[in-house]
Amino acid sequence: LPGEIKNGVFTPGGAGANPFVVPLIASASIKYPHMFINHNQQVSFKAYAEKIVMKEVTPLFNKGTMPTPQQFQLTIENIANKYLQNAS
């Protein structure tokens, strides 16, 4: 699987491949579709989303213990909700 290590976390390569960023961008584009019309804005938002999501997610993996898939999903949803609420 192509990709790279960013902040000590493997991130798969390819368009839309980051499993941490895709749900956040999908939720934001549904809630704020007018903000995603311009391709340059999409690229900028994706880069910003990746930066903030990786900042939140990296410590979870650096602790050396992996959460269950259910715990991880809940954590990701809480992170996304925090940023979506701040955008409102």
C-alpha positions in Angstrom: 0.0 0.0 0.0 1.6 3.3 -1.0 1.7 6.1 1.5 4.0 7.9 3.9 4.6 8.4 7.6 3.3 11.7 8.9 3.8 12.6 12.5 4.7 9.0 13.2 1.4 7.7 11.7 1.2 5.9 8.4 -1.1 7.7 6.0 -2.2 5.8 2.8 -1.5 7.6 -0.4 -3.9 8.4 -3.2 -6.8 10.8 -3.6 -9.3 10.6 -0.7 -7.3 7.8 1.0 -6.9 9.3 4.4 -9.5 7.5 6.6 -9.2 10.2 9.2 -9.8 13.2 6.9 -12.5 11.8 4.5 -15.3 11.6 7.1 -14.6 15.1 8.3 -14.6 16.5 4.8 -17.7 14.6 3.8 -19.6 15.9 6.8 -18.4 19.4 6.2 -19.3 19.3 2.5 -22.8 18.2 3.3 -23.3 20.8 6.0 -21.6 23.6 4.0 -21.9 22.7 0.3 -21.4 26.3 -0.8 -17.9 26.3 0.7 -16.8 23.4 -1.4 -17.8 24.7 -4.9 -14.3 26.1 -5.6 -11.7 23.5 -6.2 -8.9 25.6 -4.7 -11.0 25.9 -1.5 -11.5 22.1 -1.5 -7.8 21.6 -1.6 -7.2 24.2 1.1 -9.9 22.8 3.4 -8.6 19.2 2.9 -5.1 20.3 3.9 -6.4 22.1 6.9 -8.6 19.2 7.9 -5.7 16.8 7.7 -3.6 19.1 9.9 -6.1 19.4 12.6 -7.3 15.7 12.5 -3.7 14.4 12.6 -3.0 16.7 15.5 -5.9 15.1 17.4 -5.4 11.5 16.3 -1.6 11.1 16.6 -1.5 11.1 20.4 -4.0 8.2 20.4 -1.5 6.0 18.6 1.6 7.3 20.3 0.3 5.9 23.6 1.1 2.4 22.4 -2.4 1.0 23.0 -4.9 0.8 20.3 -8.5 1.6 21.0 -11.2 -0.8 19.9 -12.8 0.1 16.5 -15.9 1.3 18.3 -13.9 3.5 20.6 -11.8 4.9 17.7 -15.0 5.7 15.7 -16.5 7.5 18.7 -13.3 9.4 19.2 -13.2 10.5 15.5 -16.9 11.5 15.6 -16.2 13.6 18.8 -13.3 15.3 17.1 -15.3 16.0 14.0 -18.2 17.3 16.0 -16.0 19.7 17.9 -14.7 21.3 14.8 -18.1 21.3 13.1 -19.7 23.0 16.1 -16.9 25.6 16.1 -17.6 26.3 12.4 -21.3 27.0 13.1 
